[in-house]
């Protein structure tokens, strides 16, 4: 699995459907075939980065990730 932002393979699982990239410090949430990307702010809040990535990129980059598993 590679980060859709920086292409790092240093991805950690932080929840049942949540992942964290140690390369660029973003959080990824997978729900079915939909992935949401968030920037972690200094105060710990999340800011959506979904407007920077299209759905087609997610399906091509992460075809094996499904929230039902």
C-alpha positions as CSV (number, residue, x, y, z in Angstrom):
1,X,0.0,0.0,0.0
2,X,1.3,3.4,-1.0
3,X,0.3,6.8,0.3
4,X,-1.8,8.7,-2.4
5,X,0.0,11.9,-1.4
6,X,3.7,11.1,-1.1
7,X,3.8,7.5,-2.4
8,X,5.5,6.4,0.8
9,X,5.0,2.7,1.8
10,X,5.4,3.7,5.5
11,X,1.7,3.3,6.3
12,X,0.5,2.3,9.8
13,X,-2.9,1.1,10.8
14,X,-4.5,3.2,13.6
15,X,-8.0,1.9,13.5
16,X,-10.2,-0.7,11.9
17,X,-10.5,1.4,8.7
18,X,-8.0,4.2,9.5
19,X,-4.4,4.4,8.4
20,X,-1.6,7.0,9.0
21,X,1.3,7.9,6.6
22,X,4.6,8.5,8.4
23,X,6.0,10.0,5.3
24,X,3.7,13.0,5.0
25,X,1.7,12.8,8.3
26,X,-1.8,12.4,6.8
27,X,-4.6,10.1,7.9
28,X,-6.5,7.9,5.5
29,X,-10.0,6.6,6.2
30,X,-11.4,3.8,4.0
31,X,-15.1,3.1,3.8
32,X,-16.0,0.5,1.1
33,X,-14.3,1.8,-2.0
34,X,-14.3,5.4,-0.8
35,X,-11.1,6.8,0.8
36,X,-10.9,10.1,2.6
37,X,-7.7,11.9,3.2
38,X,-7.0,14.2,6.2
39,X,-4.2,16.5,7.3
40,X,-3.6,16.2,11.0
41,X,-3.4,19.8,12.5
42,X,-1.1,20.8,15.4
43,X,-4.0,20.7,17.8
44,X,-4.9,17.1,16.7
45,X,-8.0,18.0,14.6
46,X,-8.3,16.7,11.1
47,X,-8.7,18.8,7.9
48,X,-10.1,17.1,4.8
49,X,-7.9,16.9,1.8
50,X,-10.5,15.1,-0.3
51,X,-10.7,18.0,-2.7
52,X,-7.1,17.4,-3.7
53,X,-7.7,13.7,-4.8
54,X,-10.2,12.2,-7.2
55,X,-12.1,9.0,-6.5
56,X,-10.5,7.3,-9.6
57,X,-7.0,7.7,-8.1
58,X,-8.1,5.9,-4.9
59,X,-9.7,2.9,-6.7
60,X,-6.6,2.5,-8.9
61,X,-4.1,3.0,-6.0
62,X,-6.0,0.9,-3.4
63,X,-8.1,-1.8,-5.2
64,X,-7.5,-4.3,-2.4
65,X,-8.7,-2.2,0.5
66,X,-12.3,-2.5,1.5
67,X,-14.0,-1.4,4.8
68,X,-15.9,-4.7,5.0
69,X,-12.8,-6.7,5.7
